[in-house]
Amino acid sequence: MAKFFGNLWAVVGVGAILALGLLFGHMGGLANAKGWMTFLHVLVGIMWIGHLYYFNFTQIPTMPKIPAELKPAVSKYIAPEALFWFRWGAAFTVLTGLLVAWLSNYLVEALTLQEGVRSIGIGMWLALIMAFNVWFIIWPNQKKALGIVEADADAKAKAATTAMIFSRTNTLLSIPMLLSMVMHNLGGAF
């Protein structure tokens, strides 16, 4: 069992096979594109927001407590890997979310905040802002802060602060964004 559970991709593969079994057994198979896309949207959304919360609730508060000689383990190995899953989780969450809205026939209506889909539209706009922050503010600044791209000590410090502020902004926005998504799916538009 340890060999199987020691292989992340084997575990993910078996999980995907079980999900496909449920898909065929209860969701009408692959013909249910909306159901399948909604599942993928939730899955990659968990990847994205899970990493956002990891950075904000675990890594950022813990880094000052780590002895200087151990910090390179985080900044050279853990953070770059986590940032990979974070930014691609954001990209695929937005992509699958837009596809769910399109398959549900409310993409334009939600993005223009029309009545009946305003709550999901607000959530979509918040997610778009957050994804923009990930790709165009947080990631470029993290590359400097982590030394992935060349920067002097002052530029690294400034980049780290900017990345943290926008990561915390995304944490703030994630709360009403998630509420908007849940409210829409419960039929409680606002």
N, C-alpha and C positions, 0 to 999 in steps of 0.2 A: 504493500500500500504506500509506503514512503516513497518508493521509486515513482509511482504514478503521481502522487500529490506533489512530488518534487519537480514535476515537469508542468509548468504553468500552461503551456500550449496544449498539452494532452487534456488537462482539466477543462480548459476553455472549449476544446473540441467536443468533449463529452457533454458539457453543458449545452453547447449549440445543438448537438444531436437530440438531447432531451427536449430542448425548446422546439425543434422541428417536429418532434413527435407530438407535442402539445398543439402546435400549429395545425398539423394535419388532423389531429383528433378533435379539436374544439373550435378552430378558427376558420375552417373551410379550406385549408391547404394554402398553397402558394397563390391561388387566385385572389385571396384576401390581401391585396397589396396594402391597403390602408392599415389593416391590423398588423401586418408584418412590419411596415414602416414605422408605425407607432411604437412597436416593441423596440426596434432599433434606435428610435429617437430617445426613448427612456433609457436604454442601455448606455448609449454614448453620452447622454446627459448626466447619468450617474458618474461616468468616468470624468467628465469635465468638472462638475460641481464638487465631486469627491476630492479631486486634486486641488481645486480652489480652497476648499475647507481644510485640506491637509496643510497647504501652505500657510493659511491664516491662523489656524488653531494649533498647529503643531510646529512646523518648521520655523516660521518667523519668530514666535515667542521663545523657542528653544535655542536658537542660534547664539544669542548672547551668553548662554550658560555653558556652551561647549568650549572646552579648552582650545586655545589657538592651534595647537599641533594636530587636533582632530578635525578642525573645520574643513580642511581640504577634502576629506572623505565625502562630506556633504556637497561642497561647492563644485567638486570635479566629477563626482560620480552620481550621487543621488539626485541632486537638483536638476542637472541637465536631462536625465532620464524622465523625471517627473514632469518637467516642462514639455518634453516631447508629447507625452500622453495628454497633458493639460491642453496644449494648443490644438492638437488634432482632435481631441474630444470636443473642443469648442467648435471647430470647423464642421465636424460631422453632425453635431447636435443641431447646428443652424441648417445644414443641408437637409437632414432628415425632417426637421421641423417644418421647413418650407414645403417639402414634399408631402408631409401629412396634411398641411393646410390646403395644398393644391388638390390632393386626392379627396379631400373633404369638401371641396368646392367653396372655400371661403378665403383663399389666399389674399386676393385683392381687397375684399371687404374687411378682413382683419387688419391688413397693413394700413388701410385708410380709416381704421377705428370706427367702423359702422356699427350701429345698434345691433345687438344680438351676438356679435363676435368681438365686441370692444375689449372684453377682458382678455381673451386670447391674443388680440392685437397688441394690447399693452405689454403682455408677456413677451410677445415676439419682438417688439421694439426694444425692450429692455435686454433681451438676449442678443440682439444685433449690436447694441451698444457695448455689451460685455465682450462679445467676440471681437469687435473692433479693438477694444482695449487690450485683449489678449495678444492679438497679432501685431498691432501697430504701436503699442506703447509698452506693455509688460515685457513681451519677448525681446524686442530690440534693446531695452534697458537691462534685462537680465543677462543678455549676451555680454554686455559691457561689465556688469557687476560680477559675473562669474569668470571673467577672463576668457570667454570664448572668442571675443573680438578684442583687439588691442585698445586699451584705454589707460590713462594715467590714474593715480590713486584718487585724485579729486573727482575725476569723471566717473570712476567706479562707484564712489560713495554717493554722488548725486544720482547716478543711474539706479542704484539700489533703493534709494529713498523714493524715486519716481515710480519704480516698479511696485514697491510696497504700497504707496498711496493708491495706485490704480488697481492693485489686487484687493485692497480693502474697499475701494469703490465698488468693485465687482461683487464682493461679499455683501455689501449693503444692498446693491441692486438685485442680488440673487433672491433675497427674501420676498420682495413684492413680485418678482418674476415668477417664482415658484407658486405663490398664491394665485397669481393670474392664471397660470396653467391649470391648477387644481380647480379653481372656481369655474372655469369654462367647462371642464370635464364633469363637474357636478351640476351643471346647468344654472349656476348662479352668476349670471353676467352682471357686471357693474359698469 
